[in-house]
Amino acid sequence: MKRRKKKQNRIEEWLEIPKEISTQKPKLTTMGFEELFIENYKAILEYQDFYIRLSTHIGIININGFSLKLKEMTNDDLLVTGKIESIDFEKTVEE
């Protein structure tokens, strides 16, 4: 199993596949304090205009702020807008 995983990692490196695609780890991109783009989320656990909670393959992302809205949602990507005050992470899977 380890040998197969090492071989797969070498192939991914050789092909220059981004880690967020090959490992399903979430990627967060902030644009100031008013936009947050999240890639590789699994589900929306809780949504209010001051608090958003998302499930990912490695844990939970908590977004706190004011006037938070979910925009441009796809199965894998999500854009959060509003006044973002903090982003917290809850790790649920050991690597």
Residue pairs with C-beta under 8 A, 6 or more apart in sequence:
12 19
12 22
19 25
20 26
20 27
20 39
20 40
24 40
24 57
25 40
25 56
25 57
25 58
26 38
26 39
26 40
26 41
26 56
26 57
26 58
26 61
27 38
27 39
27 40
28 36
28 37
28 38
28 39
28 61
28 87
29 36
29 37
29 38
29 39
30 36
30 37
30 84
30 87
31 37
33 83
33 84
33 85
34 81
34 82
34 83
34 84
35 79
35 80
35 81
35 84
36 63
36 79
36 80
36 81
36 84
36 87
37 77
37 78
37 79
37 80
38 54
38 61
38 77
38 78
38 79
38 80
39 76
39 77
40 56
40 57
40 76
41 54
41 55
41 56
41 61
41 76
41 77
41 78
42 54
42 55
42 56
42 57
43 54
43 55
44 52
44 53
44 54
44 55
44 70
44 78
45 53
45 54
45 55
45 60
46 52
46 53
47 53
47 70
48 68
49 66
49 67
49 68
49 69
49 82
50 64
50 65
50 66
50 68
51 62
51 63
51 64
51 68
52 62
52 63
52 68
52 70
52 80
53 60
53 61
53 62
53 63
54 60
54 61
54 63
54 78
57 93
58 91
58 92
58 93
58 95
59 89
59 90
59 91
59 92
59 93
60 89
60 90
60 92
61 87
61 88
61 89
61 90
62 86
62 87
62 88
62 89
62 90
63 80
63 84
63 86
63 87
64 84
64 85
64 86
64 87
64 88
65 82
65 83
65 84
65 85
65 86
66 82
66 83
66 85
67 82
67 83
68 80
68 81
68 82
68 83
68 84
69 80
69 81
69 82
70 78
70 79
70 80
71 79
71 80
71 81
72 78
72 79
73 79
